Amino acid sequence: MTDLQKNVQATIDELVESGVERGLQVAVYRHGELIVDAVAGVADPETGREVTSGTVFYNFSIGKGATATVLHVLAERGLLTYDTPIAELWPEFAAHGKGQVTVRQALNHTAGVPGIPVDSTIEDVCDWDKMCAAIADQEPWWEPGTQTGYHAYSFGYLIGEVVRRATGKPISQVLREDVAGPLGVADELYFGVPVAEHGRLAVLEDEPVAVEWAADMPTDLPMFKAGPMALFPSAALGNRTDVLAADIPAGGKTSARAIARMYAALLGEVDGVRLVSPERLREISAVSFTGVDQVFGNAATWGLGYAIGRPGSDAETTPSVFGVPGAGGSAAYADRANGIAVAVTKNRLTGDFAVPVRISELIG
């Protein structure tokens, strides 16, 4: 056992024993080799089922990294380019002046359709065709390509429908056949999880809070125009059978070791599998757009489907890091500078990224 494995294990054990966290996984790959595979706590407090390395967690937006990766694999095979207009593959998307919006703009969150209809229900987001039709009919919030704003739900349908139109297959099938399957993690990396497999998933819980977090916030904020509050990440949402079974590729259901393995295979070979060429790796992990996020108001720096910068840092300080954090405090990312891929998954949904930051500090 390496010192890093011991240190990570001790850290997550302490987080569980102190009551800060309920169940966690941490996986670290270096140059294609798994060097940390640590778990702690319980996946289901009601039954006492413990977290294992193969436990699948719904950790929301870290799945966007898998969504982007699927598209990059298709681009590597020549099925599309980043400057392909989305409407070339998906004609309905051209409505309301969106005919020239490109795949690149969808990847770097500048497509101008960050929201979904504010009357969307949970049942609606589980209906692929309904959500794609609604997004295609959206009027852009800004001239596409000129500003950025987090496409929280729409990112998954945009990229997923491009994948479907390019291949004739649902993005979940392409993920399984062309990414997760070759990497040997088809039973740990999903968009929609078959109902028969739901017993393997971790049960989410919300961090105890004294007041509703949005209670004192202005109701006219752009974030509240991007979708209904009922669809904001929560344990109640993430534990629903229909949500777990549906393809909602703005998020994903995964173990830490599965999505860390995916990032490792972007950096280089993992047991003979490499997902993209070194040249494409440089392109997708380079800064594609920087600006003030028009939904949340924060500074944002995007590569092609991945945020730039390590958890607890920023794009300027750690420009070689690319990945996507998830609501609730999970994160998955890779660092071109040192060949390291990292994932932290957990089932207590917190309002910060304290655990991924702490793990990144241990890794150095």
ABEGO torsion letter per residue (X at the ends): XBAAAAAAAAAAAAAAAAGABABBBBBBBBGGBBABBBBBEBABAAAGBBBBAABBBBAEAAAAAAAAAAAAAAAAAGABBAABBAAAABAAAABGGAAABBAAAAAAGAAGBABBBAABBAAAAABAAAAAAAAAABBBABBBGABBBBBAAAAAAAAAAAAAAAAGBBAAAAAAAAAAAAAGAAAABBABBBAAAAAABBBBBBBBBABBAAAABBAABAAAAAEBAAABBBAAAAABAAAAABBBAABBBBBAAAAAAAAAAAABBBGGBBABBAAAAAAAABBABBBBBAAAGBBBBBBBGBBBEBBGBBAAABAABBEBBBBGGBBBBBBAAAGBBBBBBBABBBABAAAAAAAAAAAX
